[in-house]
């Protein structure tokens, strides 16, 4: 489990929605054309693609903004695009994601686009449309003005530099100075070997190849290369350098000190790598969101590493989504008991995120006053029906009404903590009512489980679950085990002990 996991989950489940992040850089449209290769052209020795699918995605700095939006942040974008059909397609993608493009300047140059032609999952050709001309001075000035205005409204800034002309040395200097005066983190993704362009940023996020170009040290001489990276931190007034190392993970570099080597390494999470395009955008977006929220860089690097591992397992440039990180962060074995105890709003969010990641949601409920073998058997049976188990727990007032004035024996806080500590349980939520009907309607589980001598028709909430496409499972109770029997035994034992005194 990651450090500060509880804080991370709180941010993913609502905290990031309060965060505003500005991305300044080179906007692009990524277009993909997929097809089948069945023969070689008789006109030239090239494969013939039979068209099957075409789709467009945001690329470059626009993909960084998409990742921020996927994490739940309010993303603002500044850069250039042209008044052409590619701009219309890119604007539509960004608008659907809720990204604010007020900082984008329409220029006389074409919108940068990259068209990838893919046959049987193998990229055969890439066609780039872009201009090598510099935008007119009036448009450059307009971008500087819009970017500077937005810095006053946000909590972090990202310089997404693809060396396509949006991020001039002058603009970088202006933006970095403004962000530092505002006291907000500023991160740079470099495409130039001269890191002086980013003097004073919080962190630069090069990959090994980019760091090798900046230092002149070959990428395979890793130890020497990272030592040179530490020297760059001092030389360019960075707080730290964040190096993405492909399958090796992410390394954070600070100057060494008597107490520390200045190096923190987060190893990559093991996943099948399908497509690494866009992974760097995911890393810098996740780092920015975490740093702006007050998390330590070590924690931010761990979360970014996890996010990158998720996106490289997909085809094409695909941004991270908060629910994917939540699903990765919440295996039942990895959470503490307190992290599984949720109120209604949090459990609704958690269930929605699990469902979006393809999990099957199971729900059961009960008082669970004095845990016994029957309870454990029920919960183990529940896990056979799905991948995530939510336990509805009767609050004390509800137990009292159902069981009598002497119950519960164990208060609701302690009962919740005990139940949440069980590996079979993924979330515990208390309810005050006599039945969990409203809770079931709110969560819409895929499987509703009840233990005992019930029929499907007598289980509270069965109609709602079945109407939503779910099902009801009845599991038998373990004979001879009940809280009532335990109470009788305890009472009898206490009585006998009193008689012997």
ZALUM-675719 format. One record per residue (C-alpha): residue in one letter; chain; x, y, z. Coordinates in nm, 3 decimals. Last residue first. Layout:
BEGIN
   residuo   cadena        px        py        pz
         a        A         X         Y         Z
...
END
This chain:
BEGIN
   residuo   cadena        px        py        pz
         x        A    -1.890    -1.742     4.502
         x        A    -2.006    -2.054     4.321
         x        A    -2.353    -1.914     4.240
         x        A    -2.197    -1.604     4.080
         x        A    -1.979    -1.819     3.855
         x        A    -2.284    -2.018     3.751
         x        A    -2.475    -1.698     3.660
         x        A    -2.181    -1.562     3.457
         x        A    -2.157    -1.886     3.263
         x        A    -2.531    -1.888     3.197
         x        A    -2.525    -1.527     3.074
         x        A    -2.225    -1.592     2.850
         x        A    -2.391    -1.901     2.705
         x        A    -2.718    -1.715     2.647
         x        A    -2.529    -1.425     2.481
         x        A    -2.348    -1.667     2.252
         x        A    -2.679    -1.829     2.157
         x        A    -2.828    -1.490     2.069
         x        A    -2.516    -1.401     1.867
         x        A    -2.574    -1.707     1.653
         x        A    -2.397    -2.033     1.575
         x        A    -2.569    -2.370     1.618
         x        A    -2.628    -2.440     1.251
         x        A    -2.419    -2.241     1.006
         x        A    -2.663    -2.033     0.804
         x        A    -2.746    -2.119     0.446
         x        A    -2.662    -1.879     0.162
         x        A    -2.928    -1.700    -0.041
         x        A    -2.816    -1.515    -0.355
         x        A    -3.007    -1.229    -0.519
         x        A    -2.937    -1.103    -0.872
         x        A    -2.856    -0.787    -1.061
         x        A    -3.006    -0.638    -1.378
         x        A    -3.133    -0.314    -1.223
         x        A    -3.483    -0.461    -1.180
         x        A    -3.326    -0.757    -0.997
         x        A    -3.155    -0.529    -0.747
         x        A    -3.461    -0.310    -0.690
         x        A    -3.697    -0.606    -0.646
         x        A    -3.463    -0.786    -0.406
         x        A    -3.431    -0.487    -0.174
         x        A    -3.538    -0.667     0.144
         x        A    -3.515    -1.042     0.094
         x        A    -3.855    -1.214     0.115
         x        A    -3.894    -1.276    -0.259
         x        A    -3.552    -1.437    -0.292
         x        A    -3.646    -1.690    -0.025
         x        A    -3.507    -1.667     0.324
         x        A    -3.402    -1.926     0.581
         x        A    -3.066    -1.771     0.656
         x        A    -2.791    -1.564     0.496
         x        A    -2.865    -1.285     0.254
         x        A    -2.662    -1.177    -0.048
         x        A    -2.743    -0.902    -0.300
         x        A    -2.535    -0.923    -0.617
         x        A    -2.472    -0.650    -0.875
         x        A    -2.514    -0.384    -0.609
         x        A    -2.730    -0.074    -0.675
         x        A    -2.551     0.145    -0.417
         x        A    -2.824     0.399    -0.341
         x        A    -3.114     0.154    -0.371
         x        A    -2.932    -0.092    -0.146
         x        A    -2.871     0.181     0.112
         x        A    -3.236     0.284     0.102
         x        A    -3.345    -0.077     0.160
         x        A    -3.094    -0.151     0.438
         x        A    -3.366    -0.231     0.693
         x        A    -3.441    -0.094     1.041
         x        A    -3.293     0.243     0.948
         x        A    -2.976     0.392     1.096
         x        A    -2.725     0.265     0.840
         x        A    -2.351     0.212     0.885
         x        A    -2.116     0.154     0.587
         x        A    -1.832    -0.099     0.571
         x        A    -1.613    -0.143     0.262
         x        A    -1.389    -0.412     0.110
         x        A    -1.475    -0.705     0.340
         x        A    -1.324    -1.052     0.285
         x        A    -0.994    -0.949     0.445
         x        A    -1.164    -0.878     0.779
         x        A    -1.046    -0.561     0.955
         x        A    -1.352    -0.373     0.832
         x        A    -1.577    -0.604     1.037
         x        A    -1.383    -0.535     1.357
         x        A    -1.373    -0.159     1.300
         x        A    -1.744    -0.144     1.220
         x        A    -1.832    -0.341     1.535
         x        A    -1.613    -0.111     1.746
         x        A    -1.778     0.201     1.612
         x        A    -2.126     0.049     1.633
         x        A    -2.108    -0.045     1.999
         x        A    -2.060    -0.407     2.111
         x        A    -2.335    -0.562     2.324
         x        A    -2.599    -0.423     2.095
         x        A    -2.838    -0.487     2.252
         x        A    -2.989    -0.486     2.599
         x        A    -3.287    -0.271     2.489
         x        A    -3.415    -0.523     2.233
         x        A    -3.295    -0.693     1.917
         x        A    -3.456    -0.496     1.632
         x        A    -3.503    -0.156     1.796
         x        A    -3.170    -0.177     1.975
         x        A    -2.991    -0.287     1.659
         x        A    -3.128     0.017     1.470
         x        A    -3.022     0.255     1.747
         x        A    -2.673     0.101     1.749
         x        A    -2.618     0.132     1.373
         x        A    -2.695    -0.169     1.153
         x        A    -2.396    -0.254     0.930
         x        A    -2.416    -0.266     0.551
         x        A    -2.115    -0.461     0.424
         x        A    -1.980    -0.391     0.076
         x        A    -1.794    -0.679    -0.089
         x        A    -1.586    -0.627    -0.405
         x        A    -1.487    -0.903    -0.652
         x        A    -1.810    -1.098    -0.690
         x        A    -2.024    -1.400    -0.595
         x        A    -1.761    -1.611    -0.418
         x        A    -1.684    -1.317    -0.193
         x        A    -2.030    -1.344    -0.037
         x        A    -1.965    -1.705     0.071
         x        A    -1.661    -1.587     0.267
         x        A    -1.877    -1.322     0.431
         x        A    -2.146    -1.573     0.529
         x        A    -1.889    -1.819     0.667
         x        A    -1.733    -1.546     0.880
         x        A    -2.072    -1.449     1.023
         x        A    -2.159    -1.808     1.110
         x        A    -1.820    -1.855     1.275
         x        A    -1.884    -1.575     1.523
         x        A    -1.859    -1.196     1.563
         x        A    -2.033    -1.054     1.869
         x        A    -2.293    -0.810     1.728
         x        A    -2.277    -0.849     1.350
         x        A    -2.592    -0.636     1.303
         x        A    -2.649    -0.738     0.942
         x        A    -2.595    -0.660     0.578
         x        A    -2.482    -0.800     0.246
         x        A    -2.376    -0.638    -0.078
         x        A    -2.166    -0.767    -0.370
         x        A    -2.024    -0.536    -0.638
         x        A    -1.867    -0.693    -0.948
         x        A    -1.561    -0.491    -1.055
         x        A    -1.523    -0.365    -1.411
         x        A    -1.322    -0.051    -1.344
         x        A    -1.632     0.170    -1.372
         x        A    -1.797    -0.053    -1.109
         x        A    -1.511     0.002    -0.866
         x        A    -1.531     0.379    -0.918
         x        A    -1.908     0.383    -0.870
         x        A    -1.872     0.168    -0.556
         x        A    -1.612     0.406    -0.409
         x        A    -1.825     0.711    -0.489
         x        A    -2.135     0.558    -0.327
         x        A    -1.921     0.449    -0.030
         x        A    -1.797     0.804     0.015
         x        A    -2.146     0.954     0.005
         x        A    -2.289     0.698     0.248
         x        A    -2.012     0.721     0.508
         x        A    -1.710     0.497     0.482
         x        A    -1.523     0.248     0.699
         x        A    -1.268     0.077     0.470
         x        A    -0.982     0.319     0.543
         x        A    -1.024     0.262     0.918
         x        A    -0.966    -0.112     0.872
         x        A    -0.638    -0.059     0.690
         x        A    -0.634    -0.110     0.317
         x        A    -0.402    -0.338     0.121
         x        A    -0.569    -0.676     0.166
         x        A    -0.903    -0.543     0.041
         x        A    -0.742    -0.418    -0.278
         x        A    -0.811    -0.046    -0.279
         x        A    -0.530     0.145    -0.451
         x        A    -0.565    -0.013    -0.795
         x        A    -0.943     0.037    -0.796
         x        A    -0.897     0.396    -0.680
         x        A    -0.637     0.454    -0.951
         x        A    -0.872     0.326    -1.220
         x        A    -1.162     0.531    -1.075
         x        A    -0.955     0.849    -1.107
         x        A    -0.909     0.806    -1.482
         x        A    -0.572     0.812    -1.660
         x        A    -0.547     0.950    -2.011
         x        A    -0.532     0.728    -2.324
         x        A    -0.285     0.789    -2.608
         x        A    -0.295     0.467    -2.804
         x        A    -0.365     0.111    -2.689
         x        A    -0.387     0.045    -2.314
         x        A    -0.147    -0.122    -2.067
         x        A     0.073     0.187    -2.078
         x        A    -0.210     0.384    -1.913
         x        A    -0.227     0.174    -1.594
         x        A     0.147     0.158    -1.527
         x        A     0.165     0.534    -1.572
         x        A    -0.097     0.582    -1.300
         x        A     0.093     0.359    -1.054
         x        A     0.416     0.546    -1.119
         x        A     0.237     0.878    -1.077
         x        A     0.100     0.759    -0.741
         x        A     0.447     0.651    -0.624
         x        A     0.605     0.975    -0.749
         x        A     0.346     1.183    -0.564
         x        A     0.419     0.990    -0.245
         x        A     0.790     1.066    -0.273
         x        A     0.711     1.425    -0.375
         x        A     0.519     1.480    -0.051
         x        A     0.148     1.548    -0.081
         x        A     0.022     1.905    -0.041
         x        A    -0.262     1.903    -0.291
         x        A    -0.057     2.100    -0.545
         x        A     0.207     1.830    -0.522
         x        A    -0.044     1.551    -0.590
         x        A    -0.213     1.723    -0.885
         x        A     0.121     1.821    -1.039
         x        A     0.269     1.473    -1.002
         x        A    -0.040     1.316    -1.160
         x        A    -0.025     1.550    -1.459
         x        A     0.351     1.496    -1.496
         x        A     0.318     1.117    -1.495
         x        A     0.015     1.099    -1.725
         x        A     0.186     1.317    -1.985
         x        A     0.493     1.094    -1.965
         x        A     0.276     0.789    -2.031
         x        A     0.129     0.947    -2.345
         x        A     0.265     0.683    -2.583
         x        A     0.391     0.378    -2.388
         x        A     0.165     0.126    -2.566
         x        A     0.095    -0.235    -2.460
         x        A     0.308    -0.289    -2.151
         x        A     0.181    -0.580    -1.938
         x        A     0.194    -0.466    -1.579
         x        A     0.440    -0.492    -1.289
         x        A     0.440    -0.166    -1.092
         x        A     0.756     0.030    -1.172
         x        A     1.003     0.089    -0.892
         x        A     0.983     0.418    -0.700
         x        A     1.334     0.546    -0.632
         x        A     1.430     0.827    -0.395
         x        A     1.774     0.985    -0.426
         x        A     1.923     1.268    -0.221
         x        A     2.185     1.035    -0.078
         x        A     2.071     1.147     0.265
         x        A     2.198     1.259     0.606
         x        A     2.524     1.427     0.503
         x        A     2.346     1.572     0.199
         x        A     2.301     1.474    -0.165
         x        A     2.133     1.725    -0.400
         x        A     1.778     1.610    -0.480
         x        A     1.674     1.348    -0.734
         x        A     1.341     1.164    -0.760
         x        A     1.355     0.837    -0.953
         x        A     1.059     0.684    -1.139
         x        A     1.009     0.325    -1.257
         x        A     1.257     0.077    -1.404
         x        A     1.032    -0.019    -1.698
         x        A     1.062     0.336    -1.838
         x        A     1.299     0.544    -1.624
         x        A     1.100     0.860    -1.561
         x        A     1.327     1.112    -1.385
         x        A     1.186     1.365    -1.139
         x        A     1.439     1.638    -1.062
         x        A     1.415     1.828    -0.735
         x        A     1.358     2.174    -0.590
         x        A     1.502     2.319    -0.909
         x        A     1.747     2.611    -0.898
         x        A     1.909     2.541    -1.236
         x        A     2.261     2.451    -1.127
         x        A     2.153     2.297    -0.797
         x        A     1.904     2.055    -0.954
         x        A     2.139     2.000    -1.250
         x        A     2.400     1.852    -1.014
         x        A     2.150     1.586    -0.906
         x        A     2.100     1.494    -1.272
         x        A     2.475     1.440    -1.308
         x        A     2.455     1.188    -1.024
         x        A     2.160     1.025    -1.205
         x        A     2.367     0.987    -1.522
         x        A     2.665     0.838    -1.338
         x        A     2.445     0.573    -1.180
         x        A     2.257     0.502    -1.503
         x        A     2.544     0.458    -1.745
         x        A     2.298     0.308    -1.997
         x        A     2.153     0.654    -2.071
         x        A     2.480     0.787    -2.211
         x        A     2.614     1.100    -2.035
         x        A     2.601     1.430    -2.226
         x        A     2.408     1.593    -1.940
         x        A     2.100     1.733    -2.112
         x        A     2.088     1.467    -2.384
         x        A     2.121     1.191    -2.123
         x        A     1.842     1.350    -1.920
         x        A     1.620     1.348    -2.229
         x        A     1.701     0.983    -2.300
         x        A     1.640     0.882    -1.939
         x        A     1.301     1.053    -1.929
         x        A     1.282     1.411    -1.816
         x        A     1.046     1.554    -1.551
         x        A     1.166     1.901    -1.445
         x        A     1.074     2.002    -1.093
         x        A     0.969     2.304    -0.888
         x        A     1.070     2.541    -1.165
         x        A     1.347     2.797    -1.109
         x        A     1.535     2.769    -1.437
         x        A     1.322     2.595    -1.703
         x        A     1.499     2.726    -2.015
         x        A     1.824     2.655    -1.832
         x        A     1.742     2.289    -1.896
         x        A     1.926     2.297    -2.228
         x        A     1.873     1.951    -2.379
         x        A     1.533     2.060    -2.511
         x        A     1.213     1.855    -2.504
         x        A     1.139     1.903    -2.136
         x        A     0.826     1.825    -1.928
         x        A     0.819     2.112    -1.679
         x        A     0.650     2.145    -1.339
         x        A     0.542     2.456    -1.151
         x        A     0.431     2.440    -0.790
         x        A     0.244     2.742    -0.650
         x        A     0.380     3.028    -0.437
         x        A     0.215     3.303    -0.646
         x        A     0.552     3.475    -0.687
         x        A     0.695     3.141    -0.799
         x        A     0.417     3.098    -1.053
         x        A     0.467     3.450    -1.194
         x        A     0.845     3.404    -1.231
         x        A     0.800     3.064    -1.395
         x        A     0.540     3.202    -1.639
         x        A     0.751     3.500    -1.749
         x        A     1.069     3.294    -1.790
         x        A     0.886     3.020    -1.980
         x        A     0.726     3.277    -2.211
         x        A     1.063     3.434    -2.287
         x        A     1.233     3.103    -2.356
         x        A     0.954     3.018    -2.600
         x        A     0.696     2.757    -2.510
         x        A     0.447     2.739    -2.798
         x        A     0.703     2.661    -3.067
         x        A     0.680     2.288    -3.138
         x        A     0.949     2.182    -2.892
         x        A     0.712     1.934    -2.721
         x        A     0.713     2.134    -2.398
         x        A     0.430     2.073    -2.153
         x        A     0.493     2.348    -1.895
         x        A     0.264     2.254    -1.605
         x        A     0.126     2.508    -1.357
         x        A    -0.025     2.453    -1.011
         x        A    -0.297     2.593    -0.780
         x        A    -0.477     2.812    -1.033
         x        A    -0.645     3.154    -1.061
         x        A    -0.347     3.394    -1.058
         x        A    -0.172     3.174    -1.315
         x        A    -0.465     3.230    -1.553
         x        A    -0.386     3.595    -1.615
         x        A    -0.023     3.514    -1.692
         x        A    -0.123     3.249    -1.945
         x        A    -0.366     3.484    -2.120
         x        A    -0.111     3.766    -2.145
         x        A     0.171     3.543    -2.267
         x        A    -0.060     3.382    -2.526
         x        A    -0.164     3.726    -2.657
         x        A     0.199     3.832    -2.687
         x        A     0.279     3.525    -2.896
         x        A    -0.024     3.597    -3.115
         x        A     0.091     3.955    -3.175
         x        A     0.447     3.838    -3.247
         x        A     0.331     3.606    -3.527
         x        A     0.369     3.231    -3.461
         x        A     0.713     3.094    -3.556
         x        A     0.721     2.888    -3.874
         x        A     0.803     2.517    -3.867
         x        A     0.441     2.436    -3.943
         x        A     0.263     2.114    -3.847
         x        A     0.095     1.811    -3.999
         x        A     0.254     1.482    -3.903
         x        A     0.182     1.152    -4.084
         x        A     0.281     0.837    -3.898
         x        A     0.316     0.502    -4.075
         x        A     0.306     0.128    -4.008
         x        A     0.216     0.114    -3.638
         x        A     0.161    -0.253    -3.554
         x        A    -0.167    -0.343    -3.375
         x        A    -0.279    -0.555    -3.673
         x        A    -0.226    -0.260    -3.908
         x        A    -0.193     0.089    -3.760
         x        A    -0.183     0.420    -3.943
         x        A    -0.094     0.702    -3.705
         x        A    -0.203     1.057    -3.786
         x        A    -0.028     1.327    -3.587
         x        A    -0.178     1.675    -3.575
         x        A    -0.051     2.024    -3.497
         x        A    -0.322     2.282    -3.562
         x        A    -0.222     2.482    -3.866
         x        A    -0.059     2.827    -3.841
         x        A    -0.270     3.144    -3.863
         x        A    -0.318     3.130    -3.487
         x        A    -0.607     3.079    -3.250
         x        A    -0.487     3.139    -2.895
         x        A    -0.568     2.892    -2.617
         x        A    -0.597     3.039    -2.266
         x        A    -0.978     3.020    -2.259
         x        A    -0.952     2.648    -2.328
         x        A    -1.124     2.526    -2.009
         x        A    -1.136     2.145    -2.001
         x        A    -1.478     1.989    -1.933
         x        A    -1.387     1.652    -2.087
         x        A    -1.650     1.693    -2.359
         x        A    -1.506     2.038    -2.433
         x        A    -1.156     1.897    -2.474
         x        A    -1.269     1.640    -2.731
         x        A    -1.478     1.900    -2.919
         x        A    -1.187     2.146    -2.925
         x        A    -0.960     1.878    -3.074
         x        A    -1.206     1.801    -3.355
         x        A    -1.266     2.168    -3.431
         x        A    -0.892     2.241    -3.423
         x        A    -0.829     1.955    -3.668
         x        A    -1.093     2.104    -3.899
         x        A    -0.906     2.436    -3.916
         x        A    -0.871     2.768    -3.735
         x        A    -0.528     2.685    -3.599
         x        A    -0.418     2.599    -3.245
         x        A    -0.186     2.763    -2.999
         x        A    -0.124     2.728    -2.626
         x        A    -0.303     2.757    -2.292
         x        A    -0.518     2.494    -2.120
         x        A    -0.705     2.500    -1.790
         x        A    -0.793     2.179    -1.605
         x        A    -1.030     2.155    -1.307
         x        A    -0.904     1.837    -1.143
         x        A    -1.097     1.507    -1.129
         x        A    -0.809     1.272    -1.207
         x        A    -0.946     1.231    -1.560
         x        A    -0.951     1.609    -1.597
         x        A    -0.582     1.619    -1.509
         x        A    -0.513     1.341    -1.759
         x        A    -0.704     1.530    -2.028
         x        A    -0.497     1.843    -1.953
         x        A    -0.177     1.643    -2.010
         x        A    -0.334     1.512    -2.331
         x        A    -0.387     1.870    -2.452
         x        A    -0.020     1.943    -2.384
         x        A     0.070     1.681    -2.642
         x        A    -0.228     1.487    -2.775
         x        A    -0.607     1.488    -2.752
         x        A    -0.765     1.185    -2.914
         x        A    -0.918     1.102    -3.250
         x        A    -1.069     0.779    -3.385
         x        A    -1.073     0.570    -3.700
         x        A    -1.168     0.204    -3.746
         x        A    -1.170    -0.069    -4.010
         x        A    -0.980     0.051    -4.317
         x        A    -0.827    -0.225    -4.532
         x        A    -0.458    -0.142    -4.522
         x        A    -0.241    -0.232    -4.823
         x        A     0.120    -0.303    -4.731
         x        A     0.400    -0.139    -4.932
         x        A     0.625    -0.276    -5.206
         x        A     0.481    -0.044    -5.475
         x        A     0.196    -0.050    -5.727
         x        A     0.101    -0.416    -5.675
         x        A     0.027    -0.328    -5.309
         x        A     0.112    -0.599    -5.058
         x        A    -0.172    -0.800    -4.908
         x        A    -0.405    -0.856    -4.614
         x        A    -0.313    -0.587    -4.364
         x        A    -0.618    -0.513    -4.150
         x        A    -0.714    -0.168    -4.031
         x        A    -0.671     0.102    -3.773
         x        A    -0.653     0.477    -3.837
         x        A    -0.554     0.681    -3.530
         x        A    -0.557     1.059    -3.502
         x        A    -0.371     1.246    -3.230
         x        A    -0.457     1.616    -3.222
         x        A    -0.190     1.837    -3.073
         x        A    -0.144     2.127    -2.831
         x        A     0.210     2.245    -2.755
         x        A     0.239     2.404    -2.414
         x        A     0.079     2.560    -2.110
         x        A    -0.120     2.345    -1.868
         x        A    -0.296     2.525    -1.582
         x        A    -0.420     2.332    -1.279
         x        A    -0.722     2.406    -1.061
         x        A    -0.789     2.179    -0.763
         x        A    -1.126     2.163    -0.590
         x        A    -1.221     1.846    -0.780
         x        A    -0.895     1.691    -0.663
         x        A    -1.042     1.646    -0.317
         x        A    -1.345     1.446    -0.427
         x        A    -1.278     1.074    -0.430
         x        A    -0.927     1.093    -0.576
         x        A    -0.822     1.336    -0.303
         x        A    -0.967     1.130    -0.020
         x        A    -0.808     0.818    -0.170
         x        A    -0.469     0.989    -0.176
         x        A    -0.502     1.109     0.183
         x        A    -0.582     0.754     0.299
         x        A    -0.290     0.616     0.100
         x        A    -0.038     0.851     0.266
         x        A     0.235     0.598     0.183
         x        A     0.129     0.349    -0.085
         x        A     0.000     0.000     0.000
END
